[in-house]
Amino acid sequence: MKAQDICREKSAELFEKAKNYFPGGVNSPVRAFKSVYGTPLFIERGDKAHLWDADGNEFIDFCCSWGPLILGHNNPQIREAVEAQLGKGLSFGAPTALENELADLIISNNKYIEKIRFVSSGTEAVMSAIRLARGYTKRDKIVKFEGCYHGHSDSLLVKAGSGLVTFGETSSAGVPKAFADETIVIGLNDKAALEQVFVDFKDQIAAVIIEGVPANNGLLIQDKEYIQFLRDITASNGSLLIFDEVITGFRLGFEGAAKYYDIQPDILTYGKIIGGGMPVGAYGASAEIMGHISPDGGVYQAGTLSGNPVAMAAGIAALSILAQPGFYEKLESTTQAFVEELRGFIADNDLVVKIFTIGSIFWFAFTAQENIQTAAQIDPASMEKYKIMHRELLNRGVYFGPSGYEVGFISAAHTKEDLQTALAVIKDSLLVAFA
């Protein structure tokens, strides 16, 4: 049965006011709720696995700030570390011992990188990694895959056209065609297309970049054999392989997708999970490749807030917890049990929906397909079902990202009671979506 709509009066008022200040009333496009029903929720606070909006509505949160809140909201260890640093200063634009401590924590527990550079966001990390790849190889062209998102830097805001291999077509106004022309976009899981790229643009490809596990346009889990193919073809052609682990890094495990596939990329990028959700990112590689970054080398990258002490303090607290034995195994076990119960319900009710999952990430796909590994396999019309489901979830007190292309996350803060409540809500919402 369809649930009664929750009150969004204060959120709606805030949204109307926000339109006077911000394009579309938001500071990031997906927050505008264009793909789902109703006006955006303005969040007032979060604690553990719960959110409260401006109208006082409470939600069990499976968005987790788009993934990085693997320890939930308002984690006490992170909060205490941030509060301790606040009394010492917010920003210095100079080195601190905290940078050394967080870097040592990461590198000592991640065999895939030898040196790291902190930045202020995942987008900045990827932008810097691309510049490093170009500077290191002395080549200009980048290969990316349709369905993979790597932040909003000009070189990567491109989409695929038709044909086996195509130059990128800009996906945003303001991106010069010349920038897009340096980016070649092909479909995922298409070996022939990539082989053709290396024939057509011999000795021109600086790097191939892929999300550790593509999770920004559905959850497109690739086979290890295909990822190994990427490793082999880049190595044999003198190009670099970049793993964008902004979502998967420290989420699938401390060593992310690199460990999951047991494959050594040339450069890896990470996002705000390394700062407990604070604005931070990083990129890392071998000492030899990172030696090309200024001031050691000629590839320039800088930032006043790089290694910001508040973010570093938060990151040390967060990653110290994630590094504890059994953390990821427990979280994955919890997620698998959650997903399996939903799969049983879906089968019992003959609903045309699949749940794909890896680690503590999951995604609802309203399809009969058993496997989805490319963006082209996602039916845009199926998003209507998610739109209905999302409204029902909100009305019943469960918060998912406001787009059917977005994945869900389970955090260590989700209790058994949270998950049991959410399971009942999701089941009811699915039935309404298929009514």
MINU-818597 format. One record per residue (C-alpha): x, y, z; residue in one letter. Coordinates in Angstrom, 1 decimal, decimal comma, always signed. Example, Ala and Ser with C-alpha at 12.3 -4.5 7.8 and 13.67 -1.06 7.14 Angstrom:
DOSE       u       v       w  residuo
DOSE   +12,3    -4,5    +7,8        a
DOSE   +13,7    -1,1    +7,1        s
//
This chain:
DOSE       u       v       w  residuo
DOSE    +0,0    +0,0    +0,0        m
DOSE    +1,3    +3,5    -0,9        k
DOSE    +2,6    +5,4    +2,1        a
DOSE    +1,4    +8,9    +3,0        q
DOSE    +3,8   +11,6    +2,0        d
DOSE    +6,0   +13,0    +4,7        i
DOSE    +6,0   +16,7    +5,5        c
DOSE    +8,7   +18,5    +3,6        r
DOSE    +7,4   +22,0    +4,3        e
DOSE   +10,6   +23,4    +5,8        k
DOSE   +12,8   +21,7    +3,2        s
DOSE   +10,6   +23,1    +0,5        a
DOSE   +10,9   +26,6    +1,9        e
DOSE   +14,6   +26,3    +2,2        l
DOSE   +14,8   +25,0    -1,3        f
DOSE   +12,9   +28,0    -2,7        e
DOSE   +15,2   +30,4    -0,8        k
DOSE   +18,3   +28,4    -2,0        a
DOSE   +17,2   +29,1    -5,6        k
DOSE   +18,0   +32,8    -5,0        n
DOSE   +21,6   +31,9    -4,2        y
DOSE   +22,6   +28,8    -6,1        f
DOSE   +22,1   +27,5    -9,6        p
DOSE   +19,1   +25,2    -9,4        g
DOSE   +19,0   +25,8    -5,6        g
DOSE   +21,9   +23,3    -5,0        v
DOSE   +25,6   +23,1    -4,8        n
DOSE   +25,8   +19,8    -6,6        s
DOSE   +23,4   +18,8    -9,3        p
DOSE   +22,1   +15,4    -8,1        v
DOSE   +20,9   +17,0    -4,9        r
DOSE   +18,1   +18,8    -6,8        a
DOSE   +16,0   +15,6    -6,8        f
DOSE   +15,4   +15,9   -10,6        k
DOSE   +15,3   +12,2   -11,0        s
DOSE   +12,9   +11,4    -8,1        v
DOSE    +9,7   +12,8    -6,6        y
DOSE    +9,4   +15,9    -4,5        g
DOSE   +11,8   +18,6    -3,4        t
DOSE   +15,2   +18,0    -1,9        p
DOSE   +15,5   +17,2    +1,7        l
DOSE   +17,6   +19,7    +3,7        f
DOSE   +19,5   +17,7    +6,2        i
DOSE   +19,9   +19,1    +9,7        e
DOSE   +22,0   +16,4   +11,5        r
DOSE   +23,2   +12,8   +11,3        g
DOSE   +24,1   +10,3   +14,0        d
DOSE   +25,3    +6,7   +13,5        k
DOSE   +23,2    +5,4   +10,6        a
DOSE   +20,4    +8,0   +10,9        h
DOSE   +19,6   +11,4    +9,3        l
DOSE   +17,2   +14,1   +10,4        w
DOSE   +15,9   +16,7    +8,0        d
DOSE   +14,7   +20,3    +8,6        a
DOSE   +11,1   +19,0    +9,1        d
DOSE   +12,2   +16,6   +11,8        g
DOSE   +11,8   +13,5    +9,7        n
DOSE   +14,2   +10,7   +10,6        e
DOSE   +15,7    +8,3    +8,1        f
DOSE   +17,9    +5,3    +8,1        i
DOSE   +20,7    +6,4    +5,7        d
DOSE   +22,1    +4,2    +2,9        f
DOSE   +23,7    +7,0    +1,0        c
DOSE   +26,4    +7,7    +3,6        c
DOSE   +27,4   +11,0    +2,0        s
DOSE   +27,8    +9,0    -1,3        w
DOSE   +29,9    +6,3    +0,3        g
DOSE   +32,7    +7,7    +2,5        p
DOSE   +30,9    +7,5    +5,8        l
DOSE   +31,7    +3,8    +6,3        i
DOSE   +31,7    +4,4   +10,1        l
DOSE   +28,4    +6,3    +9,9        g
DOSE   +27,6    +9,8   +11,0        h
DOSE   +29,1   +11,6   +14,0        n
DOSE   +31,5    +8,8   +14,8        n
DOSE   +32,8    +9,7   +18,3        p
DOSE   +36,5    +8,9   +17,6        q
DOSE   +36,5   +11,0   +14,5        i
DOSE   +34,6   +13,8   +16,2        r
DOSE   +36,9   +13,9   +19,2        e
DOSE   +40,0   +14,0   +16,9        a
DOSE   +38,5   +16,9   +14,9        v
DOSE   +37,6   +18,8   +18,1        e
DOSE   +41,1   +18,3   +19,5        a
DOSE   +42,6   +19,8   +16,3        q
DOSE   +40,1   +22,7   +16,2        l
DOSE   +41,7   +24,1   +19,4        g
DOSE   +45,1   +24,1   +17,7        k
DOSE   +44,1   +25,7   +14,3        g
DOSE   +42,1   +25,0   +11,2        l
DOSE   +44,7   +25,6    +8,4        s
DOSE   +48,4   +26,5    +8,2        f
DOSE   +49,4   +26,0    +4,6        g
DOSE   +52,5   +24,4    +6,0        a
DOSE   +53,5   +20,8    +6,9        p
DOSE   +52,3   +19,1   +10,0        t
DOSE   +53,2   +15,8   +11,7        a
DOSE   +49,6   +14,7   +11,1        l
DOSE   +50,3   +14,4    +7,4        e
DOSE   +53,2   +12,0    +8,1        n
DOSE   +51,0   +10,0   +10,5        e
DOSE   +48,2    +9,5    +8,0        l
DOSE   +50,5    +8,8    +5,1        a
DOSE   +52,3    +6,1    +7,2        d
DOSE   +49,0    +4,6    +8,2        l
DOSE   +48,0    +4,3    +4,6        i
DOSE   +51,2    +3,2    +3,0        i
DOSE   +52,1    +0,7    +5,8        s
DOSE   +48,8    -1,1    +5,1        n
DOSE   +48,6    -0,7    +1,3        n
DOSE   +51,2    -2,5    -0,7        k
DOSE   +50,0    -0,9    -4,0        y
DOSE   +51,5    +2,5    -3,3        i
DOSE   +54,9    +3,7    -2,2        e
DOSE   +54,4    +7,4    -2,0        k
DOSE   +51,2    +9,6    -1,8        i
DOSE   +50,2   +13,2    -2,2        r
DOSE   +47,2   +14,6    -0,3        f
DOSE   +44,8   +16,9    -2,1        v
DOSE   +41,3   +18,3    -1,3        s
DOSE   +38,9   +16,1    -3,2        s
DOSE   +38,5   +13,1    -5,4        g
DOSE   +38,1   +15,2    -8,5        t
DOSE   +41,4   +17,0    -7,7        e
DOSE   +43,1   +13,6    -7,1        a
DOSE   +42,0   +12,3   -10,5        v
DOSE   +42,9   +15,5   -12,3        m
DOSE   +46,4   +15,4   -10,7        s
DOSE   +46,8   +11,7   -11,6        a
DOSE   +46,0   +12,4   -15,3        i
DOSE   +48,5   +15,3   -15,3        r
DOSE   +51,1   +13,0   -13,7        l
DOSE   +50,4   +10,2   -16,3        a
DOSE   +50,8   +12,7   -19,2        r
DOSE   +54,0   +14,2   -17,7        g
DOSE   +55,5   +10,8   -17,0        y
DOSE   +54,8    +9,2   -20,4        t
DOSE   +55,2   +12,5   -22,4        k
DOSE   +51,9   +11,5   -24,1        r
DOSE   +48,6   +13,4   -24,3        d
DOSE   +45,7   +11,1   -24,9        k
DOSE   +43,6    +9,4   -22,1        i
DOSE   +41,3    +6,4   -22,5        v
DOSE   +38,2    +6,3   -20,3        k
DOSE   +35,1    +4,1   -20,3        f
DOSE   +31,5    +4,9   -20,8        e
DOSE   +29,7    +4,6   -17,5        g
DOSE   +32,8    +5,6   -15,4        c
DOSE   +32,7    +8,9   -13,6        y
DOSE   +36,0   +10,5   -12,6        h
DOSE   +35,0   +13,9   -11,3        g
DOSE   +34,3   +17,1   -13,1        h
DOSE   +37,7   +18,1   -14,5        s
DOSE   +37,6   +19,1   -18,2        d
DOSE   +39,5   +16,2   -19,6        s
DOSE   +37,1   +13,6   -18,2        l
DOSE   +33,7   +15,3   -18,7        l
DOSE   +33,2   +13,4   -21,9        v
DOSE   +30,8   +10,7   -23,1        k
DOSE   +30,9    +8,1   -25,9        a
DOSE   +29,5    +8,6   -29,4        g
DOSE   +28,8    +5,8   -31,9        s
DOSE   +31,2    +3,4   -33,4        g
DOSE   +33,8    +1,0   -32,1        l
DOSE   +36,1    +3,7   -31,0        v
DOSE   +35,2    +7,4   -30,7        t
DOSE   +36,8   +10,6   -29,5        f
DOSE   +35,0   +12,0   -26,5        g
DOSE   +32,1   +14,4   -27,0        e
DOSE   +31,8   +17,0   -24,3        t
DOSE   +29,2   +16,3   -21,7        s
DOSE   +29,2   +19,8   -20,3        s
DOSE   +29,1   +23,3   -21,8        a
DOSE   +32,3   +25,1   -21,2        g
DOSE   +34,6   +22,2   -22,0        v
DOSE   +36,6   +23,0   -25,1        p
DOSE   +36,4   +20,5   -27,9        k
DOSE   +40,2   +20,4   -28,0        a
DOSE   +40,2   +19,1   -24,4        f
DOSE   +37,6   +16,4   -25,2        a
DOSE   +39,6   +15,4   -28,3        d
DOSE   +42,4   +14,2   -26,0        e
DOSE   +40,1   +11,8   -24,3        t
DOSE   +39,0    +8,6   -26,1        i
DOSE   +35,8    +6,9   -24,7        v
DOSE   +35,0    +3,3   -25,3        i
DOSE   +32,5    +0,8   -23,8        g
DOSE   +33,4    -1,3   -20,8        l
DOSE   +34,2    -5,0   -21,3        n
DOSE   +35,1    -4,5   -24,9        d
DOSE   +38,6    -5,8   -25,6        k
DOSE   +38,4    -5,3   -29,3        a
DOSE   +37,7    -1,6   -28,9        a
DOSE   +40,7    -1,0   -26,6        l
DOSE   +43,0    -3,1   -28,9        e
DOSE   +41,9    -0,8   -31,8        q
DOSE   +42,6    +2,3   -29,8        v
DOSE   +46,2    +1,2   -29,3        f
DOSE   +46,5    +0,5   -33,0        v
DOSE   +44,9    +3,8   -34,1        d
DOSE   +46,8    +5,9   -31,6        f
DOSE   +50,1    +4,0   -31,3        k
DOSE   +52,5    +5,7   -28,8        d
DOSE   +49,9    +8,4   -28,0        q
DOSE   +48,1    +7,0   -25,0        i
DOSE   +49,3    +8,2   -21,7        a
DOSE   +46,9    +6,2   -19,6        a
DOSE   +43,8    +4,1   -19,4        v
DOSE   +41,6    +5,1   -16,4        i
DOSE   +38,9    +3,0   -14,9        i
DOSE   +36,9    +3,1   -11,6        e
DOSE   +38,2    +0,3    -9,3        g
DOSE   +34,7    -1,1    -9,7        v
DOSE   +32,5    +1,2   -11,7        p
DOSE   +29,9    +2,4    -9,2        a
DOSE   +28,8    +5,8   -10,4        n
DOSE   +26,4    +4,6   -13,1        n
DOSE   +25,0    +1,5   -11,6        g
DOSE   +27,3    -1,2   -10,2        l
DOSE   +29,2    -2,6   -13,2        l
DOSE   +31,3    -5,3   -11,7        i
DOSE   +34,0    -6,3   -14,1        q
DOSE   +35,6    -9,8   -14,4        d
DOSE   +39,2   -10,1   -13,1        k
DOSE   +40,2   -11,4   -16,6        e
DOSE   +39,1    -8,1   -18,1        y
DOSE   +41,0    -6,0   -15,6        i
DOSE   +44,1    -8,2   -16,1        q
DOSE   +43,7    -7,5   -19,8        f
DOSE   +43,8    -3,8   -19,1        l
DOSE   +46,9    -4,3   -17,0        r
DOSE   +48,6    -6,2   -19,8        d
DOSE   +47,7    -4,1   -22,7        i
DOSE   +48,7    -0,8   -21,0        t
DOSE   +52,0    -2,3   -19,9        a
DOSE   +52,9    -3,7   -23,4        s
DOSE   +52,1    -0,3   -25,0        n
DOSE   +54,1    +1,9   -22,5        g
DOSE   +50,9    +3,4   -21,1        s
DOSE   +49,8    +3,7   -17,5        l
DOSE   +46,8    +2,1   -15,8        l
DOSE   +45,0    +4,3   -13,3        i
DOSE   +42,5    +3,0   -10,8        f
DOSE   +40,1    +5,6    -9,7        d
DOSE   +39,3    +4,3    -6,2        e
DOSE   +37,4    +7,3    -4,9        v
DOSE   +34,5    +5,0    -4,2        i
DOSE   +36,1    +1,6    -3,8        t
DOSE   +39,3    +2,6    -2,0        g
DOSE   +39,0    +1,8    +1,7        f
DOSE   +35,4    +0,6    +1,0        r
DOSE   +36,0    -2,8    -0,5        l
DOSE   +38,9    -3,3    +1,9        g
DOSE   +41,9    -1,2    +3,1        f
DOSE   +43,6    -1,8    -0,3        e
DOSE   +40,4    -1,4    -2,3        g
DOSE   +39,8    -2,8    -5,8        a
DOSE   +43,6    -3,3    -6,4        a
DOSE   +43,5    -6,0    -3,7        k
DOSE   +40,2    -7,3    -4,8        y
DOSE   +41,6    -8,0    -8,3        y
DOSE   +45,1    -8,6    -7,0        d
DOSE   +46,4    -6,3    -9,8        i
DOSE   +49,0    -3,5    -9,5        q
DOSE   +47,8    -0,2   -11,2        p
DOSE   +50,4    +2,4   -11,9        d
DOSE   +48,5    +5,2   -10,2        i
DOSE   +45,6    +5,1    -7,7        l
DOSE   +43,3    +7,8    -6,6        t
DOSE   +41,2    +8,1    -3,4        y
DOSE   +38,5   +10,4    -2,0        g
DOSE   +37,1   +11,7    +1,3        k
DOSE   +36,8    +8,3    +3,0        i
DOSE   +40,5    +8,8    +3,9        i
DOSE   +39,5   +11,8    +5,9        g
DOSE   +36,5   +10,3    +7,6        g
DOSE   +34,2   +12,1    +5,2        g
DOSE   +36,1   +15,5    +5,4        m
DOSE   +37,0   +17,3    +2,2        p
DOSE   +40,2   +15,4    +1,2        v
DOSE   +41,6   +13,2    -1,5        g
DOSE   +44,9   +11,6    -2,5        a
DOSE   +46,8   +10,0    -5,3        y
DOSE   +49,6    +7,5    -5,0        g
DOSE   +52,0    +5,4    -7,0        a
DOSE   +55,5    +3,9    -7,0        s
DOSE   +58,2    +6,1    -5,6        a
DOSE   +59,6    +6,3    -9,2        e
DOSE   +56,4    +7,6   -10,7        i
DOSE   +55,7   +10,0    -7,8        m
DOSE   +59,2   +11,3    -8,2        g
DOSE   +57,9   +13,3   -11,2        h
DOSE   +55,7   +15,4    -9,0        i
DOSE   +56,9   +18,9    -8,0        s
DOSE   +59,2   +19,8    -6,2        p
DOSE   +61,0   +16,5    -7,1        d
DOSE   +59,9   +16,6   -10,7        g
DOSE   +58,4   +18,7   -13,4        g
DOSE   +54,7   +17,9   -12,9        v
DOSE   +53,2   +20,7   -11,0        y
DOSE   +50,5   +20,3    -8,4        q
DOSE   +49,8   +22,3    -5,3        a
DOSE   +47,1   +23,3    -2,8        g
DOSE   +46,9   +25,4    +0,3        t
DOSE   +44,5   +23,0    +1,9        l
DOSE   +46,4   +19,8    +0,8        s
DOSE   +47,1   +17,9    +4,0        g
DOSE   +44,7   +20,2    +6,0        n
DOSE   +45,3   +19,3    +9,7        p
DOSE   +41,6   +18,9   +10,5        v
DOSE   +41,1   +16,4    +7,7        a
DOSE   +44,3   +14,6    +8,6        m
DOSE   +43,2   +14,2   +12,2        a
DOSE   +39,9   +12,9   +11,1        a
DOSE   +41,6   +10,5    +8,7        g
DOSE   +43,9    +9,1   +11,3        i
DOSE   +41,0    +8,4   +13,6        a
DOSE   +38,9    +6,8   +10,8        a
DOSE   +41,6    +4,7    +9,1        l
DOSE   +42,8    +3,4   +12,5        s
DOSE   +39,4    +1,8   +12,9        i
DOSE   +39,3    +0,5    +9,3        l
DOSE   +42,7    -1,1    +9,7        a
DOSE   +41,6    -3,3   +12,6        q
DOSE   +41,5    -7,0   +11,8        p
DOSE   +38,1    -8,3   +10,7        g
DOSE   +36,5    -4,9   +10,1        f
DOSE   +35,8    -5,5    +6,4        y
DOSE   +34,9    -9,1    +6,7        e
DOSE   +32,2    -8,3    +9,2        k
DOSE   +30,8    -5,4    +7,1        l
DOSE   +30,7    -7,6    +4,0        e
DOSE   +29,0   -10,4    +5,9        s
DOSE   +26,4    -8,0    +7,1        t
DOSE   +25,8    -6,7    +3,6        t
DOSE   +25,5   -10,1    +2,0        q
DOSE   +22,9   -11,2    +4,6        a
DOSE   +21,0    -8,0    +3,9        f
DOSE   +21,1    -8,5    +0,2        v
DOSE   +20,3   -12,2    +0,3        e
DOSE   +17,1   -11,6    +2,3        e
DOSE   +16,0    -9,1    -0,3        l
DOSE   +16,8   -11,4    -3,1        r
DOSE   +14,7   -14,1    -1,5        g
DOSE   +11,8   -11,7    -1,2        f
DOSE   +12,2   -10,6    -4,8        i
DOSE   +12,1   -14,2    -6,0        a
DOSE    +9,1   -15,2    -3,9        d
DOSE    +7,2   -12,3    -5,4        n
DOSE    +8,4   -12,7    -9,0        d
DOSE    +9,6    -9,1    -9,1        l
DOSE   +11,7    -8,0   -12,1        v
DOSE   +14,6    -6,5   -10,2        v
DOSE   +18,2    -7,6    -9,5        k
DOSE   +20,5    -6,6    -6,7        i
DOSE   +24,2    -6,4    -7,5        f
DOSE   +26,6    -6,3    -4,7        t
DOSE   +30,3    -6,2    -3,9        i
DOSE   +31,8    -5,6    -0,4        g
DOSE   +29,4    -3,3    +1,4        s
DOSE   +28,1    -1,7    -1,8        i
DOSE   +24,8    -2,7    -3,4        f
DOSE   +22,6    -1,6    -6,3        w
DOSE   +19,0    -2,2    -7,4        f
DOSE   +18,6    -2,8   -11,1        a
DOSE   +15,0    -3,1   -12,4        f
DOSE   +15,9    -5,6   -15,1        t
DOSE   +15,7    -9,4   -15,9        a
DOSE   +19,3    -9,4   -16,9        q
DOSE   +21,5   -11,6   -14,8        e
DOSE   +24,6    -9,6   -15,3        n
DOSE   +25,2    -5,9   -16,1        i
DOSE   +28,7    -4,8   -16,9        q
DOSE   +28,2    -1,9   -19,3        t
DOSE   +26,3    +1,4   -19,2        a
DOSE   +24,5    +0,4   -22,4        a
DOSE   +22,9    -2,5   -20,7        q
DOSE   +21,0    -0,2   -18,3        i
DOSE   +17,5    +0,6   -19,5        d
DOSE   +16,7    +4,3   -18,8        p
DOSE   +13,0    +3,4   -18,7        a
DOSE   +13,6    +1,2   -15,7        s
DOSE   +14,4    +4,3   -13,6        m
DOSE   +10,7    +5,0   -13,3        e
DOSE   +10,4    +2,0   -11,0        k
DOSE   +13,2    +3,4    -8,8        y
DOSE   +11,5    +6,8    -8,8        k
DOSE    +8,4    +5,2    -7,2        i
DOSE   +10,5    +3,1    -4,9        m
DOSE   +12,5    +6,1    -3,7        h
DOSE    +9,4    +8,1    -2,8        r
DOSE    +8,0    +5,2    -0,8        e
DOSE   +11,3    +4,7    +1,0        l
DOSE   +11,4    +8,3    +2,1        l
DOSE    +7,8    +8,2    +3,2        n
DOSE    +8,7    +5,2    +5,3        r
DOSE   +11,9    +6,6    +6,8        g
DOSE   +14,7    +5,2    +4,6        v
DOSE   +17,1    +7,4    +2,7        y
DOSE   +18,7    +6,4    -0,6        f
DOSE   +20,5    +8,5    -3,1        g
DOSE   +18,1   +10,5    -5,4        p
DOSE   +18,9    +8,6    -8,6        s
DOSE   +18,4    +5,0    -9,7        g
DOSE   +21,9    +5,0   -11,1        y
DOSE   +23,5    +5,5    -7,7        e
DOSE   +24,5    +2,7    -5,4        v
DOSE   +23,7    +2,1    -1,8        g
DOSE   +26,2    +1,6    +1,1        f
DOSE   +26,0    -0,2    +4,4        i
DOSE   +28,1    +1,3    +7,2        s
DOSE   +29,5    -0,2   +10,4        a
DOSE   +27,0    +2,1   +12,2        a
DOSE   +24,0    +0,2   +10,8        h
DOSE   +22,6    -1,9   +13,7        t
DOSE   +20,7    -5,2   +13,3        k
DOSE   +17,6    -3,2   +14,2        e
DOSE   +18,3    -0,6   +11,5        d
DOSE   +18,7    -3,3    +8,9        l
DOSE   +15,6    -5,2    +9,9        q
DOSE   +13,5    -2,0    +9,8        t
DOSE   +15,0    -1,1    +6,5        a
DOSE   +14,4    -4,6    +5,0        l
DOSE   +10,7    -4,3    +5,8        a
DOSE   +10,5    -0,8    +4,3        v
DOSE   +12,3    -1,8    +1,1        i
DOSE   +10,1    -4,8    +0,7        k
DOSE    +6,9    -2,7    +1,0        d
DOSE    +8,4    -0,1    -1,3        s
DOSE    +9,2    -2,6    -4,0        l
DOSE    +5,7    -4,0    -3,9        l
DOSE    +4,3    -0,5    -4,5        v
DOSE    +6,8    +0,1    -7,4        a
DOSE    +5,5    -3,0    -9,1        f
DOSE    +1,8    -2,5    -8,2        a
//
